[in-house]
């Protein structure tokens, strides 16, 4: 059974399946300019077929214990994604990536979604360390780990190619022993 993380009565995280490619592609289309500012994959997502391939890979990752994505559902509608890039079982480390539709920003949705994923990583997947990397100038994205008590570990210089230039990435992490799930509320 696919995991469902119920954050509140109006916020739920659910593993996305390939059959939801049309809905996800529509959300990306509607938010293309908003997402493109910080996400390097937007231009290569040209059709529902591209999105279906992504979801097939993601759902396959879920089935095989690798990286996968949760759809963020607010009041029943899909408003973004939060996902694990993979699970390093030998070192018990995982990393998260996330994005939200423009109209869902500024409501605390992503903070709660990331907190739910961190809790899932520690309690359900046995991870010891969760980290995120955010573009240095992406202040909205950086506020998420900062508000959840993650430690800023440093900056990776020119760590990501964003269409026509490199961007620096700030690295934030939290350890299982440091995590206080109540900070999310």
C-alpha positions in Angstrom: 0.0 0.0 0.0 1.3 3.5 -0.9 2.1 5.6 2.1 -0.1 8.6 2.8 1.0 11.2 5.2 -1.9 13.1 6.6 -0.5 16.4 7.9 -4.0 18.0 8.7 -7.5 17.6 7.5 -6.7 19.8 4.5 -3.1 18.8 3.8 -2.1 15.3 2.6 1.0 13.8 1.0 0.4 10.9 -1.3 2.8 9.0 -3.5 2.2 10.0 -7.1 1.4 7.3 -9.7 2.0 7.5 -13.4 -1.7 7.7 -14.1 -1.6 11.2 -12.6 0.7 12.6 -15.3 -2.0 14.7 -16.8 -2.8 16.5 -13.6 0.9 17.1 -12.7 1.7 18.3 -16.2 -1.2 20.8 -16.1 0.1 22.1 -12.8 3.6 22.5 -14.2 2.2 24.2 -17.3 0.2 26.7 -15.2 3.3 27.5 -13.1 6.1 27.2 -15.8 7.5 30.8 -15.4 7.3 30.5 -11.6 9.1 27.2 -11.4 11.6 27.9 -14.1 13.3 30.6 -11.9 14.9 27.9 -9.7 14.3 24.5 -11.3 16.5 23.2 -14.1 14.1 20.5 -15.4 11.1 22.8 -16.4 12.2 23.3 -20.1 12.6 19.6 -20.7 9.0 18.9 -19.4 7.2 19.5 -22.7 4.2 17.1 -22.6 2.3 14.8 -20.4 4.5 12.0 -21.8 7.6 13.6 -20.2 5.7 13.9 -17.0 4.5 10.2 -17.2 8.1 9.1 -17.7 9.1 11.0 -14.6 6.3 9.5 -12.6 7.1 6.0 -13.8 10.6 6.5 -12.6 9.4 8.0 -9.3 6.8 5.3 -8.6 9.4 2.6 -9.6 11.7 4.1 -7.0 9.0 3.9 -4.4 8.4 0.2 -5.2 12.1 -0.6 -5.1 13.0 1.4 -2.0 14.7 4.2 -3.9 13.8 7.9 -4.3 10.2 8.9 -5.0 7.9 11.8 -4.8 4.8 12.7 -2.8 2.1 14.8 -4.4 1.2 17.7 -2.0 -2.6 17.9 -1.9 -4.2 20.9 -0.3 -8.0 20.9 0.1 -7.9 17.8 -2.3 -6.1 19.5 -5.1 -2.5 18.9 -6.2 -0.4 22.0 -5.4 3.2 20.7 -5.7 5.7 17.9 -5.0 8.1 16.9 -2.2 10.4 14.0 -2.8 13.3 12.0 -1.8 16.2 11.9 -4.2 17.2 8.4 -2.9 18.1 6.5 0.2 21.7 5.8 1.1 21.0 2.8 3.3 24.7 2.2 4.2 25.0 5.7 5.6 21.3 6.2 6.4 21.2 9.5 4.5 18.6 11.0 2.2 17.9 14.3 0.6 14.7 16.2 -0.2 13.6 18.4 -3.1 10.4 20.3 -3.3 8.3 22.8 -5.3 5.0 24.4 -4.9 2.5 26.2 -7.3 2.7 29.9 -7.1 -0.8 30.3 -5.7 0.0 27.9 -2.8 3.1 29.8 -1.7 3.2 31.7 1.5 0.6 29.6 3.4 3.0 27.3 5.3 2.1 24.3 3.1 5.7 23.4 2.1 7.0 23.8 5.7 4.5 21.3 6.9 5.1 18.9 3.9 8.8 18.9 4.4 8.4 18.3 8.2 6.1 15.4 7.3 8.8 13.9 5.0 11.5 14.4 7.5 9.5 12.5 10.1 8.8 9.8 7.6 12.5 9.5 6.7 13.4 9.1 10.4 10.5 6.9 11.6 9.6 4.8 8.6 12.8 4.6 6.6 15.4 4.6 9.5 17.4 7.5 8.2 19.9 9.3 10.4 20.4 12.4 8.3 18.2 14.4 6.0 19.5 17.3 3.9 18.3 19.8 1.3 20.2 22.0 -1.1 18.7 25.4 -2.0 20.0 28.0 -4.4 21.7 30.7 -2.3 19.4 33.4 -3.6 16.2 31.3 -3.3 15.2 32.8 0.0 11.7 31.2 0.1 13.2 27.7 -0.3 15.9 28.3 2.3 13.3 29.5 4.8 11.9 25.9 4.9 14.9 24.1 6.4 15.8 27.2 8.5 12.4 27.3 10.1 12.5 23.5 10.9 15.8 23.7 12.8 18.1 22.4 10.1 21.8 23.3 10.4 23.4 25.3 7.6 26.4 23.3 6.7 27.9 25.5 4.0 27.7 26.6 0.4 28.6 24.5 -2.6 29.9 26.9 -5.2 28.5 26.8 -8.7 26.9 23.4 -7.9 23.9 23.5 -10.3 23.6 24.5 -13.9 20.4 26.6 -14.3 19.8 26.9 -18.0 22.5 29.4 -18.8 24.5 29.9 -15.6 25.7 28.2 -12.5 24.1 28.8 -9.1 25.6 28.2 -5.7 23.7 25.9 -3.4 23.3 26.2 0.4 23.3 22.8 2.2 21.1 22.3 5.3 20.7 19.1 7.3 19.1 17.7 10.3 20.0 14.5 12.2 17.5 12.1 13.8 18.9 12.9 17.3 18.2 16.6 16.6 14.8 16.3 15.1 11.9 17.4 17.3 8.8 16.6 15.3 6.8 19.1 17.4 8.8 22.0 15.7 6.6 21.4 12.6 3.5 22.5 14.3 
